[in-house]
Amino acid sequence: MNIVFKNDFFKGNRQKLRAAIGNKAPIVITASGLLQRGADAAYPFHQDANFWYLTGIDIPDVVLVMGSKADFLILPKRSNYQDIFEGTIDQNELIETSGVTSILSNEVGWQKLREDLEHQKQVATIKPAPIYLETYGMFTNPARQQLLKRILTGNRKIAVQDISIDVARLRMVKQDIEVEAIQLAIDITGAAINKVQASISGLTHEYSVEAIITAHFLDNKVNNAWKPIVASGHNACTMHYNDNFSPLLPSDLVMIDIGAEVSHYAADITRTLIIGHKPTARQRDVYQAVLEVQDFAINLQKPGALISDNEKRTRKFMATKLSELGLIKRASESEISRYFPHATSHFLGLEPHDTGDYGQTLQPGVVLTVEPGIYIPEENIGIRIEDDVLITLKGNKVLSSNLSRDLL
Ligand SMILES: [Mn+2]
């Protein structure tokens, strides 16, 4: 299942971006490139979300130029090997998808761009990420770095304007069709969780849950937006656990954090289920606490509110719950984060952790998650409940409200 994005959407996004940056500097944006996994194998290609948002194109290494006179796309250099093994690029399809009518070869396109840049004082692009991100321990895609290098080779003196925040602010406020795609992703994700819930007592391993989810997504012709997190018992206390090889033990809880991806837009939902038995009183109490924190946090999401203020208030409320559960004595951040180590909310859209401006107040059209959790490794309890919330004119709408939050 998918939602068709016509080229009006991408044209509109380009116009909005032009208006937002407030000058006429050429805007040059690159697609992601393929990354080598080993020998002649690449990691699965994932398009740069900003590039997709402005063009709808899913091909590596294409460059979008919103020039001082006209917009055009520059095709990547292609080898015979690529043409034979991956097929040729259909230029008419690129025009139809993006609404950009001028498609140029690598050589002609770059010559045209260089000639334009020679007469410009400024060029706008999305800043390259650092080569390595220390916090996450990962290398970044070098496509933007390469693009910038090539731009500067043509004109060493040109000033580079980083428009990351402008694109982020546009992407943060969803248009109706984007909400439609997210809603469909949520509905498919919810149905997958219901399937798991219905058969959980007969399942033996975490991967049995993953298999049901993935089969349901494929039946609907969509993919996982990330490898499902199916974390039972103690595993649920490791935030990004997704080995999914542990057995499901009766009377353990299992946390399922998944999302389907529909037409590039992700859902992000977490439910925590009990395996095989009735929950213990303690499991029920912790679950109830997370539910109450989630209700509290959802009520805070409305136009004019700041995510950071909502976070502070939610953590304060969480502290009272953690103290009622006998887990903490003082409401200090270090005590709270022992049992609730992550943030309550993030933006949701083209990326599960979507881009946006966390410094701006919430406004209608913003979609974000609300996902408090309590993790107690010493008791084999990890509980998170996550729903997806759309900010509306008057408050918010929980897009995943059809999916039950009952433990049993
Ligand atoms: Mn999430």
Boltz pocket constraint, residues with backbone or C-beta under 6 A from the ligand:
constraints:
  - pocket:
      binder: B
      contacts: [[A, 268], [A, 346], [A, 352], [A, 369], [A, 371], [A, 386]]
      max_distance: 6.0
